[in-house]
Every structure is written in structure tokens, then in C-alpha cells.
């Protein structure tokens, strides 16, 4: 359970950095507390999407992953971010990613920051 909480916090931090760096990834809210709550909920959605959907997409795109020596992973990460944005919209959360190339860059930023935060944060169960 502790590992799940740590990964969710790392995802929220990585999403916050992507929102801060990219103008076309937006997170709106009335107050800072509401923005943090929205960010945590979006991080939960992002974690579920990465846990359930991403392995299936990677399995189906295995030939492309091999052919591009893993670079197709950037496209898969972008698709997961776009799916998270779509799901957040469906549950009325104020998080939006505008455009595919923004999602590619956002996915790259989120991957790097999430990796760094997971190295820093403790992850024991």
C-alpha cells in the first residue's frame, strides 16, 4: 500500500512539472488546495491507465518497439497521457492535454521526473 501511495505522489509531482513547463497541458482550479486535489486524482487515473492499458498497448505494439529500438515507447507514453486527459474530462476534472506533440513532450517530461522522484522517495511495503 505504501508503494502505491509513493508512486501516486511521484506521478502527481511529475504531472505538476509537466503542467508547469508546458502551456498546452492545463490544470485549472479555484484555489491551490483544489488544484492539488485535482492533481492527485489525475495522478490516480494516470497510474491506473499505466497499470491496466499500457502493458496491453506495449504488447500489441511489440514489433514497432523492437523496430524502433524502444523509441516507440514515447508514442505509447503520449497515448497514455492523452487517455488520462480524456478520462479526466469524463469525470469532470480540470486537466487537459492539447495535441499529440504536446502529449509526446509531456510524456517525456513525466517519465524523467517520475523516474527521478521514484529514486528519491522511499518505496518499502
N, C-alpha and C positions, 0 to 999 in steps of 0.2 A: 504494500500500500504506500509506503514511504517513497519507493522508487517512482510510482505513478505520480505522486504529488510533485516530486522533484522534476520529473520530465515535463509536467504541465507548467510549472513555474519557468523552466528553461524555454519552453515553447512560447510562453507569454512574453518573456523578455526578448526573444528573437523576433517575434511579431512586432513588438514595440519598436525595436530598432529599425525594422523594415518600414513601419509607418512613419517613423521619424526621418528616414533617409529618402524615401520615395514619395513624391507628391501625389502620384496616382494610386497609392494604397491609402485609403482613408479610414479613420476611426473617429466618429463624432460622438459627442455626449454633452450633457448639460454641465457636469462637474467632473472633477478629477476622479472621484470615487466611482462615478458611473462609468467612466472610461476604463478604469482598472477592472471593474466587474465585467464589462463587455469584453475586454481583452482576455480575461481568464476564461470566459465562456467560449470565445473564439479559439483559444488555445486548446480547450477540451475537444471542440469539434475537430480541430486540426489533428489532434492526437488520435481521435477515433478514425478519421479518414486515413491517416497514415498507418494505422494498425490493421484496418479491415480492407480498404480499397487498394492501397499502394502495392502490397505483395501480389495481388491478383493482376494488376496492371503490369508490374515488372515481369511476372511470369509470361503473360501474353506478349510482351514486347521483348522477350529474351533475345530473339535473333537480331533486333535492332541494337540492343545493349551490347551484344558481342561485336556486331559490325562496326559500331562507333566507339568501341573500347570504353564503354561506360558513359560517354558524353550524353547519350540519350536520357540518362538519369536527370539531367537538367530539365528536360521536357516533361518527364514524369513528375518532378517536383513542382513545376509550374502548373501542371494539370491538377495536382492535389491542392495547390493554393487557390486556383480558380474554383474548384469544387467546394472548398471551405468557404469561399466568398459567397457562392451561390446558396449553400446551406445556411450560412449566417443570415442572408437576406430572407430566406424562407421562415426562419424563426424570429425574424424582426430584430436582428442585431445590427448595429450601425457600423459594419465593417464591409468595405468594398475594395476590390482589386479591379482596376480599369485597364483591360487589354492584356493580350497574351505576352508581349515582350516585357511589360511591367511585372507580370507573374514570373517570368523566367528570371529576371534580375532579383525580384523579391524572394523567390525560392532559393537562389544562390546566397543571398544575404542571410536568410533564415537558417540555411544549412550551416553556414560558417559560424554564426553567432550561437546557434543551438549546440553545436559541437564544443565551442569554447566554454559555454556555460555548463554543459554536462561534465566537462573536465574539472571545473572549479567546484561545483555543487556536490555534496555527498550523495551517494546513491545506495546506501545499505537498506536491506529489508528488515 
